[in-house]
């Protein structure tokens, strides 16, 4: 089942990207959610190291993973299985290891925002890059981290630094996509041009005259209050259509009650 926002008619973002390596993932659903997070941000190659329930069908794992992937089944279908972390990274040139804890190893520690420009540069130069993600319960072992060139960690609340597996993949994927030129799927569409001064000034004139009639301005305060009111409306940066609509709202608030009172008087006169 695909999720909201999936559009198969639009071209997929493809190209060289970091390999996502999941070390001994425990739950089928977590593998599927990682695939979904990868697809969100243009990551396509998943490697699995000794999944607890086997792969692809042991213990019903494939079924659960497929459902959780919410349409990103192509990543699951192409996932490669390895017996150890060392085997999974053997063909890579550069590897990062994710962890939320200080491990006492003399390695450079980077956030995704700090790491991704360097990874993009390496990949652009023809290198193969991978990111290790640990077990849901205990993460990566110190030995597995020792296989990596640097540590990738996330700026989170130190009192609650635990991320689930898919969240970690999602955060890394987001920074990768942002770094390599990813764009929002849509932007605000403004069909009406910016309001002309003529339209704005006409609205000011009408509104201020009606406020004057109803006694809104205290004696001697009108110039200052008028300037403040105009400043408030200017900050809206209205389009032509918005300015006309707002003028219509003011007019309706003024003339609506007048029409209601006139109708009531006519009804009374008819009685």
C-alpha positions, 0 to 999 in steps of 0.5 A: 500500500502506497502512502499519501504523497506518492506519485508514480507519474513523477520522475524519481530522484536517482543517482549515486548516494550513500549505501544504507547498512543495517546491522542485525535489524530485529523487526520486519517493520523497521526494515520496511520503514527504513526503506520508506525513509530511504525512498523519501530522500533518494537513497536506494541501496540497502544492505542487511547484516544478519537480520534477526529473523532472516531474509527475505521470508524467514519468520514472515519478515518480508511480509511485514517489511513490505507493508511498512515500506508503504510502496518502497518495495523496490528497495526491499527487493534489491536489498543485499544480505551479508553475514558481517559488517566487515563483509557489508563494507568490503567494497566501500571506500569510506564508511560512517558509523552512527551512534548516540553515545561517546565511545572513547575512540579517536574518530572524527565526530560529525552531525549529518549536516557536517558530514553530507557535503564531504560525502557528496564530494567523495561520491562525486569523485567516484568513491563508494560511501556507506553509513552503518546503522546499529541494532534497535536495542543496543546500536553498534558494537565498539568493534563495528564502529572501529571499522568506520572512518568517522562517527555520525551522530545526531543533535538531539536532546541529551536527556533523551537521545534514543532514535528508532532505526527508521528515524536515524535513516530518515535524518541522515537521508534528509540531510543528504537530499538537502545537501545534494539539491533536493527541492520541495515537491511543490511551492506556493502558487500565487495566481494574482499579482501584487496589489496596485497602490490604487487598490490599497489606497482605495481600501484605506480611504473607504475603511478610514472614512467608515471608522471615522463615522462610527467614532473609532478615532479618539480626538487628536489620535486619528493621524497616529492610529491611521498610520498604524492601521495602514502599517498593519495592512501593508505587512500583509503584502497583499495580492490584488485579489486579496486587497479586493477581497478584504475591501469587500469584507469591510464593505459587507461589515458596514453595509450588511447591518444597514441593509438588515435594519432597512429590511426590518423597518420595511417589514414593520411598515408593511405590518 
